[in-house]
Amino acid sequence: MVNIWIIVGESNAGKSSSTRALTGIREQALYNIATTTGTLDDVLVIPSALQEFYIVQPADFIASISNNCFIKQQTGPTYLNGKPTGTIIENVLICLREKKIQRRQAWASCPDANAYISTLAAVSGWTIKPIIHLASPTSQYAPPVPHTILTISGGGVAPLPANEKARIIRNHWAWH
C-alpha cells in the first residue's frame, strides 16, 4: 500500500518552495513526518515536479516506487530506476506541474497533472491523499478523480510566502 500526497501548480507557483518549507528537504530523501496521530516513517519526499526536473512518465514513477527506488532524472529515451532506498516505500510526497510539458524530444515531454493523478489513482493499493493546488490567476486545473482539493491562491502582486503555504498545507494534511 502506498499513500501519496500531491502538490499541484504551474511553473513558479511555489511547489518546491512549499515542500521545502513543509519538510526542510531540498533534494529527494526519506523523511519522518510527525502527524496529529503519530509519525509517518520514511516518507519519500520529492520536492521538484516530476515533469520539470525528473522528466519521469507516470508508469516509470509507479515502477520506481513499486521497486522501492529513488526517482532518477531521465536523460534519454529509456528510463532506469534510481538507486534502491533501502526501505519499503509506503508514503510519498510529490509535486506535479499543472499543464503538460512539451519538449523537442518526444521522450522528454510529460503529461499534465490530471494524467499523473488518473494513472496513480488506478494503481491497486495506492491511495491519493487530499490534493493541494497552488493556484495562479491563469490556473485551469480540474481534477479527474474525486479527491478533497484545497486550493491556495495568493499569486499576483503579493504572493503568499512559502512558509505560509506550508502552514496551510500542514493544517490541511494534519501534519505537525
Buried (B, 14 or more C-beta within 10 A) or exposed (E): EBBBBBBBBBEEBBBBBBBBBBBEBEEBBBBEBEEEEEEBEBBBBBBBBBBBBBBBBBEBBBBBBBEBBBBBEBEEEEBEBBEEBEEEBBBBBBBBBBBEBEEEEEBBBBBBBBBBBBBBBEBEEBEBBBBBBBBBEEBEBEBBEEEEBBEBEBBEEEBBBBEBBBBBBBEBBEBE
